[in-house]
Amino acid sequence: MKKKSIIIIVFSSILLLTGVAFFSFFRFVHLSNPIEIDGVSWDTRTEGKKEIVYHIRNKGLTSITIKEVTLNHGKQPKELALGISYSGHLVQPGTDDPMIKFMKIDAAPINPMLNPKEITEAINRKENTPFYYGIKVEFYQEPIKSMTVKYMYFGFLVTKKYNLEELWSVEN
């Protein structure tokens, strides 16, 4: 009887500790904020369209994959793309740089940010290392005030809202 009680207590303790560890990790993932929007650039096309690129960095511990981006409380942009720079130049709209590629928003992961030494080493190796990332949007309904990004981080779907009104005023 004692042996059975000890086994139940040990098994229960292991389950409890596993649950606490999982819950703590889950809270860490949802409370952390690996995506940082640290700049903006735009280009007004000849037909009057304005393409806007929000420069983003991954300050997290692992890669993230963006799944969805909406603007101003759930509105879909007319165009949405992930831009990746393999050249050391920031991602910008309207560029002719062949080392800046635009693709579907979920086509590639966003790797953790490289430090300056890693960037220099990668440039010297002349590999196709992604350096900078951007989210390109076309949106004409109203000024962009907020962006909501849904992304995968450590296997969990996370949703974060960014207030862009305080940072940059880009009139459409």
VEXVEXKE-292630 format. One record per residue: residue in one letter; x negated, y, z negated of N, C-alpha, C in turn. Coordinates in steps of 0.001 Angstrom, whole numbers, plus 500000, padded with zeros to 6 digits. Example, Ala and Ser with C-alpha at 12.3 -4.5 7.8 and 13.67 -1.06 7.14 Angstrom:
// residues 2
A486810494310492200487700495500492200486800496700492200;S487150497750492920486330498940492860487100500030492130;
//
This chain:
// residues 172
M499180498804500000500000500000500000499134501263500000;K498062501262499181497173502425499120496505502664500466;K496096501586501113495405501704502388496328502336503438;K497579501943503441498556502487504383498780503976504125;S498845504379502875499023505794502522497827506620502963;I496639506082502788495421506802503188495401506982504705;I495775505939505437495806506023506899496815507077507350;I497975507109506724498998508099507075498506509510506775;I497865509700505633497339511028505260496252511464506239;V495330510563506575494249510896507506494832511230508886;F495749510404509371496368510634510672497133511956510689;S497871512232509621498617513493509521497670514687509502;S496567514563508780495575515649508714494966515915510086;I494654514845510811494085515004512153495087515692513075;L496343515273513021497380515916513834497536517388513479;L497533517696512196497676519080511746496499519931512224;L495279519433512069494099520184512507494089520372514025;T494495519345514760494572519454516214495604520507516612;G496736520499515950497778521488516227497318522900515934;V496637523090514811496124524418514446495082524876515467;A494189523967515874493160524325516856493801524703518193;F494779523918518642495455524215519904496187525551519819;F496906525782518734497635527037518567496666528219518548;S495542528078517856494545529155517792493989529455519180;F493676528410519947493157528602521296494208529256522187;F495452528795522084496558529364522856496713530850522542;R496660531221521278496764532632520874495575533434521409;F494368532844521361493184533512521888493376533844523370;V493848532864524153494039533067525591495058534170525848;H496161534164525117497219535147525366496906536529524792;L496083536599523774495744537905523207494529538534523877;S493680537702524481492517538267525166492991538956526442;N492195539846526930492560540603528123491343540658529045;P491083539566529798489852539528530584489834540462531791;I491005540830532320491027541700533502490948543158533066;E489957543850533614489819545283533358489930546009534698;I490806546990534759490915547843535947490032549053535675;D488951549189536468487969550224536145487744551244537255;G488642551302538217488501552308539259489568552143540321;V489636553116541196490615553074542280490030553802543486;S490355553303544668490011554012545902491177553840546862;W491316554766547795492421554662548743491998555220550084;D492760554816551086492501555229552452493845555503553107;T493982556677553707495200557001554441494954556666555903;R495741555734556420495593555268557792496134556316558765;T495814556150560040496251557105561062497764557192561154;E498452556102560874499917556125560940500544556621559641;G499717557130558721500231557707557484500331556748556313;K500045555465556532500089554492555437498923554729554492;K499171554524553221498101554644552244497834553270551643;E496605552788551815496174551550551184495407551919549923;I495744551276548831495117551565547544494445550298547041;V493204550413546580492497549282545978492173549633544534;Y492665548806543632492319548921542214491142547998541952;H490029548564541505488821547785541236489010547041539921;I488752545744539951488954544937538748487680544175538403;R487551543887537112486446543073536607487020542005535690;N486360540872535661486720539802534743485722539826533592;K486162540294532438485314540335531246485457539058530423;G486151538071530963486442536847530229485304535846530247;L485595534681529684484607533624529547484607532652530717;T485675532649531504485789531736532637486547532428533766;S486569531790534909487257532362536072488756532473535826;I489355533438536505490810533593536472491310533563537910;T492544533173538086493177533202539403494470533992539286;I494555535078540041495769535897540022496860535163540788;K498041535112540218499183534440540841500206535425541398;E500370536565540734501401537518541160501046538913540662;V501367539914541470501189541314541083502466542056541446;T503012542789540483504152543665540750503810545060540250;L504522546041540775504273547440540426505534548052539840;N505350548999538937506469549778538380507643548895537960;H507396548025537037508450547190536437509087546211537414;G508270545437538121508774544324538916508962544547540399;K508557545683540929508737545938542365507564545339543151;Q507896544726544279506889544083545122506215545112546032;P504878545087546130504208545968547093504457545482548516;K504374546410549492504569546027550896503441545124551356;E502249545386550886501098544540551195500362544284549892;L499863543069549749499132542688548544497995541772548955;A496776542073548520495628541237548873494569541324547783;L493785540267547694492609540254546836491416540585547712;G490636541562547308489421541906548030488212541441547250;I487249540852547964486012540390547334484841540965548111;S483902541572547385482692542110547993481539541154547724;Y480884540738548803479714539869548705478433540658548954;S478518541990548970477378542809549374476829543715548283;G477506543836547187477079544794546180477800546121546306;H478591546313547367479427547511547506480765547258546834;L481360548300546288482694548163545714483703547839546810;V484751547137546447485822546819547396486594548101547684;Q486704548440548971487407549654549370488281549358550577;P489403550046550690490241549861551876489625550572553073;G489978550114554261489537550791555476488059550658555758;T487383549711555158485947549559555358485658548642556539;D484514548854557168484057547981558245482987547014557748;D482735546996556455481709546128555879482129544664556050;P481368543875556823481743542472557032481591541618555774;M480946542153554762480746541410553517481840541709552490;I482853542458552888484037542665552044485196541960552734;K485757540983552053486827540154552624488122540369551849;F489228540454552580490556540521551968491294539225552280;M492010538721551293492705537437551421493963537446550567;K494719536351550631495897536225549772495466536384548317;I496352536922547510496020537269546126495550536067545308;D496036534864545639495661533683544867494684532770545606;A494034533277546660493172532444547500491815532132546880;A491372532916545922490051532697545331490076533097543858;P489247532432543055489166532824541647488343534099541490;I488586534787540396487797535963540035486845535515538941;N485569535480539284484562534977538356484225536016537298;P483687535556536160483250536524535149482226537493535734;M482259538708535229481410539795535705479924539436535548;L479144539738536584477701539530536533477035540723535861;N475930540470535174475164541585534620474231542117535717;P473628543300535533472793543889536591471653542980537061;K471042542241536156469951541336536540470477540218537444;E471624539656537105472216538595537928472593539118539311;I473066540357539384473411540952540680472165541092541547;T471080541609540973469828541776541719469305540432542208;E469325539423541336468855538091541723469703537510542850;A471003537677542778471892537144543816471676537865545147;I471473539174545108471207539927546341469901539452546964;N468878539240546144467586538778546655467666537369547233;R468531536518546687468700535151547205469497535143548504;K470187536243548785471014536399549992472069535298550100;E472665534965548981473762534001548965475079534760549052;N476122534066549380477451534671549399478031534668547993;T477429535439547132477892535549545752478882536696545654;P480075536449545107481010537564544924480534538487543803;F480470539787544114480011540765543126481166541563542538;Y481997542090543412483070542981542980484402542506543553;Y485475542845542834486820542418543215487753543625543211;G488819543524543984489822544576543997491180544023544380;I492221544685543912493593544350544296494067545451545234;K494329545076546495494767546058547500496285546009547609;V496905547188547550498361547281547663498739548403548627;E499904548232549241500587549313549946501938549431549274;F502262550629548827503496550828548062503947552255548274;Y505151552445548810505605553784549174506865554234548466;Q507444553390547646508732553722547056508643554895546085;E507545554994545365507376556018544327505921555984543876;P505461556950543095504093556884542569503903555622541723;I502729555031541821502439553815541062502103554204539626;K502903553713538694502711554033537280502221552844536472;S502581551633536904502163550448536153501974549266537098;M501161548321536645500910547095537391501031545932536415;T501793544917536805501907543706536009501221542589536780;V500282541915536112499491540864536747499742539553536016;K500121538521536777500240537167536232499040536388536744;Y498327535736535831497122535018536224496928533769535366;M496125532852535900495774531634535177494442531869534476;Y494406531559533179493195531720532376493132530537531424;F492077529755531507491931528526530721493114527584530933;G493696527589532128494804526698532435496172527188531993;F496250528353531379497523528913530923497919530085531821;L499210530227532077499715531383532813499888532536531832;V499219533648532115499234534819531241499778535999532038;T500576536845531403501117538047532034500644539264531251;K500042540216531954499579541455531324500076542649532131;K500447543703531416500903544936532058499850546018531831;Y499539546751532888498546547820532834499230549137533159;N499026550127532311499567551465532538498559552223533388;L498901552498534627497992553179535549498192554681535548;E499293555122535009499629556545534997498607557343534196;E498123556773533107497153557472532262495777557528532908;L495482556559533794494143556459534352493970557234535644;W494864556983536616494733557604537920496096557989538438;S496163559130539024497411559569539645497212559516541153;V497753558470541767497663558327543214499058558537543766;E499277559652544422500583559939545018500683559219546352;N501828558626546603502031557881547855502589558784548932;
//
